[in-house]
Amino acid sequence: MTDTTLDQRFSAPGAKAADWAETARILEDAQLSWICTVCADGRPHLTPLVAVWLDDALYFCTGESEQKAVNLAVQVTGEALLTRLAQAWARKWDGQWQFQVRDGRFEHHGGSVPVFAVRPAKVLAFAKGEQSAQTRHRL
């Protein structure tokens, strides 16, 4: 269940909160996502990535030595979920991203990479124009 509220401070008079279903669809369709993590010394690390939104979480794969992998701890290893994710990647990009699942990781072009999940507690949605609105979805 999602708690959705409109932030009147940053919204036009009469604006309506964005519907969670529409916000989720935009997340599902996004061709590029950005992830920002924090390094051990407090510096931010921001990077673009190809990701899949599934079951209210953002999933991505990356090399083990990549900074975002070092900064994160939630690695996905379950074969059933990884199989669903591999299918979602292939479907989303018309087969351009093909992953095989082996030993709790994705295999792609002979390499093996871990898959990570980011399950947000809050998603902000912004609309521009005459009906500009800032919506907060608490998951």
GUBA-614372 format. One record per atom (N, C-alpha, C, O): x, y, z. Coordinates in steps of 0.02 Angstrom, whole numbers, plus 50000, padded with zeros to 5 digits. Layout:
% residues N
XYZ;...
END
This chain:
% residues 139
500424994150000;500005000050000;500455006250000;500955006550035;500255011049960;500645017249953;500265023049982;499675024049969;500605027050023;500325033250050;500555038950004;501155040350000;500075042249970;500225047449922;499985054149948;499405054849967;500435059149948;500245065849969;500535071049922;501075069949892;500185076549915;500415082149875;500755087149921;500485088849974;501345089349902;501695094449942;501485101249914;501725103449862;501035104649950;500765111049928;501295116549921;501215121149882;501845115949959;502375121049956;502685121649887;502905127049867;502695116149850;503025115949785;502545114349729;502765111949676;501905115549739;501405113749689;500965119849673;500865124249715;500715119949612;500275125349590;499605124749627;499405119349646;499265130349636;498595130049666;498135125549625;498115126149564;497785121149658;497325116649624;497645110549593;497305106449563;498305109849599;498655103949570;498435097649607;498245097849665;498465092149571;498275085649600;498895081249607;499365081649567;498895077249658;499445072549669;499485067549612;498965065449585;500085065649594;500185060549542;499955053749570;500095052049627;499615050049529;499385043349547;499985038549551;500425038849508;499995034149601;500555029449608;500615024949547;501175023449526;500055022749518;500085018249460;500455021649402;500855018449368;500315028049391;500655031749338;501395032749354;501825032049310;501545034349416;502245035149437;502625028549427;503185028549401;502335023049447;502645016449439;502755014749366;503275011949347;502275016449323;502345015149251;502935019049223;503315016449182;503025025349245;503585029349221;504245026249244;504725026049206;504275023749305;504875020349330;505015014049289;505585012549272;504485010249274;504565004149235;504825005549164;505225001649137;504585011049134;504765012549065;505425016349057;505675016749001;505695018949111;506305023049106;506875019149072;507015013449090;507195022349024;507745019248988;508405020049024;508875016249013;508445025149067;509055026449104;508865028849174;508415032849182;509205026249223;509105028349292;509755031049320;510295029549293;509705034949373;510295037449406;510285034949478;509755034949510;510855032949502;510895030749572;511435034949607;511985035949580;511265037149665;511745041049705;511865037249770;511395035949807;512475035649783;512665032349846;513175036749881;513395041849854;513355034849941;513825038749980;514435034349995;514365028850021;515015036949980;515645033449993;515785033450068;515485037250106;516235029150090;516405028650161;516635035250190;516535036550250;516945039550149;517195045950174;516665051450169;516815057350182;516045049650150;515505054450147;515395057850080;514915061550071;515845056650032;515755059649966;515195056049928;515115049949934;514795059849890;514275056549850;514575053349788;515085055549762;514245048149765;514435044849703;513805044149661;513355040449680;513765047649605;513175047749562;513355044649495;513865046349465;512935040049471;513095036749408;512455034549372;511965032649405;512455034949305;511875032349268;511925024749262;512465021949264;511355021549254;511345014349245;510715012149210;510205015549210;510755006249180;510185003049150;509874998649204;510214994349232;509244999849220;508934996449276;508234994049259;507944995949208;507974989849303;507294987349296;506924988949361;507174987649416;506324991749355;505884992849412;505404986949414;505034985849366;505404983249469;504984977249476;504804976449549;505244976849593;504174975249564;503954973949633;504174979449681;504424977949735;504084985749661;504244991549702;504984991949722;505144994249777;505414989649678;506144990349690;506494991549624;506254989549570;507064994849627;507494996049569;508054990949571;508394990249622;508154987449516;508674982349512;509184984349458;508994986949406;509814983049472;510344984349423;510914979449436;510974976649490;511324978649385;511914974449392;512534978749379;512504983649341;513074976749410;513694980549403;514284976249425;514194971349460;514864978149405;515474974549426;515594975349501;515414980449531;515884970249531;516004970249604;516454975949627;516394978149684;516904978149585;517364983449605;517094990449590;517414995449608;516524990949557;516214997449542;516025000849608;515814997449655;516085007449611;515965011049673;515255009849700;515165009249760;514755009649656;514075008649679;513995001749711;513595000949758;514354996849688;514324990149718;514664990149786;514414986949833;515214993649792;515574994149855;515144997749907;515144995949966;514765002849885;514365006849931;513715003349952;513415005250003;513484998449914;512844995149928;512944988349960;513484985349954;512424985949994;512474979450028;511924974550009;511984968650027;511404976649975;510844972149960;510934968949892;510734971649841;511244963149893;511354959449831;510814954149823;510624950849872;510554953349763;510044948449748;510384942049725;510804942249680;510224936449757;510544930149737;510044924549723;510234919249698;509404925649739;508904920449728;508784919049655;508664923649616;508824912749636;508774910849566;508094912649535;508074914949478;507544911749572;506884913349544;506824920849529;506584922649475;507044925149574;507004932249562;507484934349507;507304938349464;508094931749508;508574933349454;508304931349386;508414934949337;507964925749382;507674923449319;507134928349296;507104930049237;506704930549342;506194935549325;506514941949301;506284945049253;507054943949335;507394950149316;507724949549247;507684954249207;508034943949233;508334942949167;507804943349113;507914946349060;507224940549125;506664940949078;506424948149070;506264950349015;506394951849126;506174958849124;506664963049083;506444967349044;507314962049092;507814965749053;507734964348979;507724968948938;507664958048961;507594956148890;506954959148861;506964961648804;506414959048898;505774961748875;505814969348867;505584972148816;506094972648916;506114979948916;506514982748857;506324987948829;507054979548840;507484982148787;507474977648725;507984977048690;506904974548711;506814970548650;507384965748637;507614965048581;507614962448690;508134957348682;508844959948679;509314955948671;508944966448684;509624969148680;510044967448741;510654967048737;509724966348798;510074964348859;509864957248876;509304956148900;510304952548863;510164945448876;510624943048932;511234943148926;510324940848987;510704938349044;510524931149057;509944929149049;511014927249076;510904920449101;511014920649176;511424924549201;510654916549212;510724916249285;511154910249302;511004904549282;511694911549340;512124906049361;512454907949428;512764913249434;512394903549476;512724904349541;512544911049575;512974914349604;511904912949571;511674918949605;511894925449574;511924930649608;512054925449509;512294931349474;512034931249402;511754926249380;512134936749367;512004937049295;512644935549258;513184937749278;512584931849204;513134930849158;512944934149092;512384933649068;513434937749064;513324941549003;513974941948965;514474944548991;513994939448904;514594939548862;515204936748898;515744939548894;515114931248932;515674927848965;515864930649033;516294927849066;515564936149053;515714939049118;515154937849168;514584936449148;515314938349231;514834937149284;514784943349328;515304945949349;514174945749341;514084951749381;513534950749433;513054947149421;513624953749492;513094953449542;512514958149524;512604962949487;511934956649551;511334960749542;511144963649609;511154960149660;510954970049609;510784973449671;510074975949668;509794977249615;509774976749727;509094979449734;509124985649778;509474985849829;508754990749757;508654996649798;507894997249807;507534998449759;507674996549868;506964996849884;506835003449921;506955003849981;506595008549885;506505015049916;505935015149966;505435011649958;506005019350017;505465020550065;505025026150040;504445026750059;505305030449996;504945036349972;505145037549899;505725036949881;504645039249858;504755041149788;504435047949778;503845048949794;504815052749751;504545059349736;504395059849661;504805057749619;503815062549645;503615063549575;503505070949564;503175074249604;503765073549509;503705080749494;503355081649427;503485077949380;502905086549424;502575088449361;502725095749349;502775099749396;502805097549285;502965104449267;502375107649232;501885104349214;502415114149222;501895117749185;501385120849230;501505122049290;500795122349202;500265125749239;500045121749300;499855124649351;500065115249295;499855110949351;500455107949387;500435102149408;500995111849393;501595109149424;501425106449494;501045109549532;501705100749509;501545097449572;502135093349596;502525090749556;502195092849661;502675088249691;502275083249733;501935085149780;502335077049715;501985071649749;502485067249785;503015065749759;502295065249846;502715060549884;502325054049892;501765054049916;502645048649870;502365041949879;502785038449932;503385037549923;502485036449987;502835032450037;502635025150026;502045023450026;503135020950015;503015013950000;503025009750062;502925003650059;
END
